[in-house]
Amino acid sequence: MRVDLLMPASDDIYAALAAEEAAVYPPAFAAQGIELTPLPWQEAPRTGDAALALFAWGYHLQPERWAATLAAWPAERPLINPPALLAWNMRKTYLTALAERGVPIVPSWFGPATEENVAAAFARFGVDRLVVKPQVSAGSHETVRLRAGDPVPPIAEAIVQPYLPAIEAEGELSLLFIGGVFSHAVRKVPQKGDFRIQPQFGGRFLPATPSDEARAVAAAALAASPVPPLYARIDLVRLPNGALALMELEATEPDLYPDFAPDLPASLARAVAAHLRQGRSSGTART
C-alpha cells in the first residue's frame, strides 16, 4: 500500500524543515506494509492508495487553494485526517463551534482588525493587552501582541483574544492524541519577554505530565470535533481565573513532537494501517 505524505513544495520556505521532521516516519510505516511517499500538497491528490496531511505546511499562505483541494478530494482515496475535518479546522472560527458544545476556550472575537474593533475588544475583555492574528494561520504567522494605542495590523479576517500572562509564566501545554488515545504531552515556554512559543522565536519545549483537568479539557475538545481525528494536538493555556482553556485544536498539520515519544511514529503507523484496513473491509474509503 502506498500513502502520499503531503508536504510543502520543494521551493517552499518550510520544505527543508518539513523533510527533516518527516524523516522518522517512513521506517515505521514500512513496518506496517505502507510506503510513505512525499508529495507536495499543491499536487495532491495523486495515485496513492491514501494520503496523510501531516506535513501540509504552508497551506495557511494559500488558503483558497487548500480549501479547493479539500473540496475536490476524491471519495475513493482516503485522506487522513478526512477532508471535512481539515476544512473545518483550517479557520480558527472552529473555536466558536467547540465553545457552543461546552469546551472552555480562550475568549475570542472574530472580524476585521480595525482600530475601532480592537478598541472595542480591549473594553470587551477588560485587559491591557491583546493578541491579534489571522483566522487562518500557523506558527505565529502575522501574530502580534498589542497595547492600547499600538498600530493595528490590517488583517481582514482576524481573531482577537486577550493576552494571557500565563503564557510567560508556565507556557502552553500540548497534549498529543493518536487514534483518540493520549500519547504524550509537551510544555512549550517562550523566551523571556516574548509570547511566541515556537523554536524560531526562542521557545523551549519540555516534557510534561498533564493534570486531570488538562486531560478532561482535551477529551472534551476531541469529543466535540465534528469528526474524530486520527491524530490531533490539543493546546491549552491557563486563564486568569486559574482554569485551563483551549487555545487550539490542531488536526491538520501539527508537529506531533516525536522527540518526546520514541514510539510515536510506530503508533501513528499502526493507527493509519488499522484505519485503512477498516475502510477497505467496510467498503467506505472516505470518512
C-alpha positions as CSV (number, residue, x, y, z in Angstrom):
1,M,0.0,0.0,0.0
2,R,1.2,3.5,-0.8
3,V,0.3,6.6,1.2
4,D,1.1,10.0,-0.1
5,L,2.6,12.2,2.7
6,L,1.5,15.7,1.9
7,M,4.5,18.1,2.2
8,P,5.4,21.7,1.3
9,A,6.6,22.3,-2.3
10,S,10.4,22.0,-2.8
11,D,10.7,25.8,-3.2
12,D,8.6,26.5,-0.1
13,I,10.2,28.2,3.0
14,Y,9.1,25.2,5.1
15,A,10.4,22.5,2.7
16,A,13.8,21.7,4.4
17,L,12.5,21.6,7.9
18,A,9.5,19.5,6.9
19,A,11.7,17.0,5.2
20,E,13.9,16.8,8.3
21,E,10.9,16.4,10.6
22,A,9.2,13.8,8.4
23,A,12.3,11.5,8.2
24,V,11.3,9.5,11.3
25,Y,8.0,8.3,9.8
26,P,8.8,6.2,6.6
27,P,10.5,3.3,8.5
28,A,7.7,3.0,11.0
29,F,5.1,2.9,8.1
30,A,7.2,0.4,6.2
31,A,6.9,-1.9,9.1
32,Q,3.1,-1.8,8.6
33,G,3.5,-2.5,4.9
34,I,2.9,1.1,3.9
35,E,5.2,3.0,1.5
36,L,5.1,6.6,2.6
37,T,5.7,8.8,-0.5
38,P,6.4,12.6,-0.1
39,L,4.1,14.7,-2.3
40,P,3.7,18.5,-2.4
41,W,0.2,19.2,-1.1
42,Q,-0.3,21.5,-4.1
43,E,-0.1,18.5,-6.4
44,A,-2.5,16.3,-4.4
45,P,-4.3,14.1,-4.9
46,R,-2.3,11.7,-7.0
47,T,-2.4,8.0,-7.4
48,G,-1.6,6.7,-3.9
49,D,-4.0,4.4,-2.1
50,A,-4.5,7.2,0.5
51,A,-2.9,10.4,1.7
52,L,-1.7,11.8,5.1
53,A,-1.9,15.5,5.6
54,L,0.5,15.6,8.5
55,F,3.1,17.9,6.8
56,A,0.9,20.1,4.6
57,W,2.8,23.0,6.0
58,G,2.3,26.4,4.4
59,Y,-1.4,25.9,3.5
60,H,-2.2,29.0,5.5
61,L,-0.3,31.0,2.9
62,Q,-2.6,29.7,0.1
63,P,-5.9,29.1,2.0
64,E,-8.1,29.3,-1.1
65,R,-6.0,26.6,-2.9
66,W,-6.0,24.4,0.2
67,A,-9.8,24.8,0.6
68,A,-10.3,23.9,-3.1
69,T,-8.1,20.9,-2.8
70,L,-10.1,19.6,0.2
71,A,-13.5,20.3,-1.5
72,A,-12.5,18.4,-4.6
73,W,-10.8,15.4,-2.8
74,P,-12.0,12.1,-4.5
75,A,-14.2,10.0,-2.3
76,E,-12.3,6.8,-3.3
77,R,-8.9,8.0,-1.9
78,P,-8.9,8.4,1.9
79,L,-7.3,11.5,3.3
80,I,-6.1,11.4,6.9
81,N,-7.4,13.4,8.7
82,P,-10.5,13.5,6.5
83,P,-11.3,16.5,4.2
84,A,-14.4,17.6,6.1
85,L,-12.4,17.8,9.4
86,L,-9.5,19.6,7.7
87,A,-11.8,22.2,6.1
88,W,-13.4,22.8,9.4
89,N,-10.1,23.0,11.2
90,M,-8.3,25.5,8.8
91,R,-10.1,28.6,10.1
92,K,-10.0,29.4,13.8
93,T,-13.7,30.1,13.9
94,Y,-14.0,26.4,14.8
95,L,-13.3,27.6,18.4
96,T,-16.8,29.1,18.5
97,A,-18.3,25.7,17.5
98,L,-16.4,24.0,20.2
99,A,-17.4,26.6,22.8
100,E,-21.0,26.1,21.8
101,R,-20.5,22.4,22.7
102,G,-19.2,23.2,26.2
103,V,-15.5,23.3,25.6
104,P,-13.7,26.0,27.5
105,I,-11.8,28.2,25.0
106,V,-9.7,31.3,25.2
107,P,-12.2,34.2,24.8
108,S,-12.2,35.1,21.1
109,W,-13.6,37.7,18.8
110,F,-13.7,37.3,15.0
111,G,-13.8,40.0,12.4
112,P,-11.7,42.7,10.7
113,A,-8.8,44.1,12.7
114,T,-9.5,47.8,12.7
115,E,-8.7,50.5,15.3
116,E,-12.4,50.6,16.3
117,N,-12.8,46.9,16.6
118,V,-9.6,46.5,18.6
119,A,-10.5,49.3,20.9
120,A,-13.9,47.5,21.5
121,A,-12.0,44.3,22.2
122,F,-9.9,46.0,24.9
123,A,-13.2,47.0,26.6
124,R,-14.9,43.7,26.0
125,F,-12.2,41.6,27.5
126,G,-11.2,44.1,30.2
127,V,-7.4,43.7,29.6
128,D,-4.5,45.9,28.8
129,R,-3.0,43.6,26.1
130,L,-4.5,41.7,23.2
131,V,-3.3,39.2,20.7
132,V,-4.3,39.7,17.1
133,K,-3.7,37.1,14.3
134,P,-5.3,35.9,11.1
135,Q,-8.1,33.3,11.4
136,V,-6.1,31.1,9.0
137,S,-2.6,31.0,10.4
138,A,0.2,28.7,11.7
139,G,3.5,29.1,13.6
140,S,2.5,32.6,14.9
141,H,2.4,33.9,11.4
142,E,1.4,37.6,11.5
143,T,0.6,37.2,15.2
144,V,1.1,40.4,17.2
145,R,0.6,41.5,20.8
146,L,-0.9,44.9,21.2
147,R,-1.4,47.5,23.9
148,A,-4.0,50.3,23.7
149,G,-2.8,52.8,21.1
150,D,-0.4,50.5,19.3
151,P,-0.8,50.3,15.5
152,V,-3.3,47.7,14.4
153,P,-2.3,45.3,11.7
154,P,-4.7,45.4,8.7
155,I,-6.0,41.8,8.9
156,A,-9.3,41.5,7.1
157,E,-10.3,38.2,8.9
158,A,-8.7,38.3,12.3
159,I,-9.1,36.5,15.6
160,V,-8.7,38.8,18.6
161,Q,-8.0,37.4,22.1
162,P,-6.9,38.7,25.5
163,Y,-3.3,38.3,26.1
164,L,-2.8,35.7,28.8
165,P,0.2,36.3,31.2
166,A,0.3,32.6,32.0
167,I,2.0,32.1,28.6
168,E,5.1,33.8,30.1
169,A,4.8,32.1,33.5
170,E,4.1,28.5,32.6
171,G,3.8,28.4,28.8
172,E,1.4,26.4,26.7
173,L,0.6,22.8,27.3
174,S,0.2,20.4,24.3
175,L,-1.5,17.0,24.6
176,L,-0.9,14.6,21.6
177,F,-3.5,12.0,20.6
178,I,-3.3,9.1,18.2
179,G,-6.5,7.3,17.3
180,G,-8.2,9.1,20.1
181,V,-5.8,7.8,22.7
182,F,-3.5,10.1,24.7
183,S,0.2,9.6,23.6
184,H,2.3,12.3,25.5
185,A,2.4,15.9,26.5
186,V,4.8,18.8,25.9
187,R,5.1,22.1,27.7
188,K,6.2,25.0,25.4
189,V,7.7,28.0,27.0
190,P,8.6,31.3,25.2
191,Q,11.9,33.0,25.8
192,K,11.9,35.8,28.3
193,G,9.9,38.9,27.1
194,D,8.2,37.1,24.2
195,F,4.9,35.2,24.0
196,R,5.5,33.1,20.9
197,I,6.5,29.6,21.9
198,Q,7.9,28.3,18.6
199,P,11.7,27.5,18.4
200,Q,12.3,30.1,15.7
201,F,11.4,32.7,18.3
202,G,13.5,31.2,21.1
203,G,10.8,29.0,22.6
204,R,11.7,25.8,24.6
205,F,9.9,22.5,24.6
206,L,9.9,20.4,27.8
207,P,8.3,17.0,28.6
208,A,5.1,17.3,30.7
209,T,2.7,15.3,32.7
210,P,-0.9,16.6,32.2
211,S,-3.2,17.1,35.1
212,D,-6.6,15.5,35.3
213,E,-8.1,18.9,34.4
214,A,-5.9,19.1,31.3
215,R,-6.9,15.6,30.2
216,A,-10.6,16.5,30.7
217,V,-10.4,19.7,28.6
218,A,-8.6,17.8,25.9
219,A,-11.0,15.0,25.9
220,A,-13.9,17.4,25.7
221,A,-12.4,19.1,22.7
222,L,-11.9,15.8,20.9
223,A,-15.4,14.7,21.7
224,A,-16.8,18.0,20.3
225,S,-15.0,17.7,17.0
226,P,-17.3,17.1,14.0
227,V,-15.3,14.1,13.0
228,P,-13.0,12.1,15.4
229,P,-9.4,12.9,14.3
230,L,-7.0,10.1,13.8
231,Y,-4.2,12.4,15.0
232,A,-4.5,15.7,16.9
233,R,-2.7,18.1,19.1
234,I,-4.6,19.9,21.8
235,D,-3.0,23.2,23.0
236,L,-4.1,24.5,26.4
237,V,-3.3,27.7,28.3
238,R,-4.3,28.9,31.8
239,L,-6.8,31.7,32.1
240,P,-6.5,34.5,34.8
241,N,-9.1,32.6,36.9
242,G,-6.7,29.6,37.1
243,A,-8.8,27.4,34.8
244,L,-7.3,25.7,31.7
245,A,-8.8,26.6,28.3
246,L,-8.3,25.5,24.7
247,M,-6.0,27.6,22.7
248,E,-6.1,25.4,19.6
249,L,-7.1,22.0,18.3
250,E,-4.7,21.2,15.5
251,A,-5.9,18.4,13.3
252,T,-4.3,19.4,10.0
253,E,-0.5,19.5,10.1
254,P,0.6,19.5,13.8
255,D,4.1,18.7,14.9
256,L,3.5,15.6,17.0
257,Y,6.8,16.1,18.8
258,P,8.2,12.5,18.3
259,D,11.4,13.6,20.1
260,F,9.4,13.3,23.3
261,A,7.8,9.9,22.5
262,P,10.1,7.5,20.6
263,D,7.1,5.2,19.8
264,L,5.0,8.0,18.3
265,P,5.9,7.2,14.6
266,A,5.1,3.5,15.2
267,S,1.8,4.4,17.0
268,L,0.8,6.6,14.1
269,A,1.7,4.0,11.5
270,R,-0.4,1.4,13.3
271,A,-3.3,3.7,13.6
272,V,-3.2,4.6,9.9
273,A,-2.9,1.0,8.9
274,A,-5.8,0.0,11.0
275,H,-7.9,2.9,9.7
276,L,-7.2,1.9,6.1
277,R,-7.9,-1.8,6.7
278,Q,-11.2,-0.9,8.4
279,G,-12.2,1.3,5.5
280,R,-11.5,-1.4,3.0
281,S,-13.4,-4.1,4.9
282,S,-16.4,-1.8,5.3
283,G,-16.2,-0.6,1.7
284,T,-16.0,3.1,2.7
285,A,-13.0,5.0,1.5
286,R,-13.8,8.5,2.8
287,T,-14.6,9.3,6.5
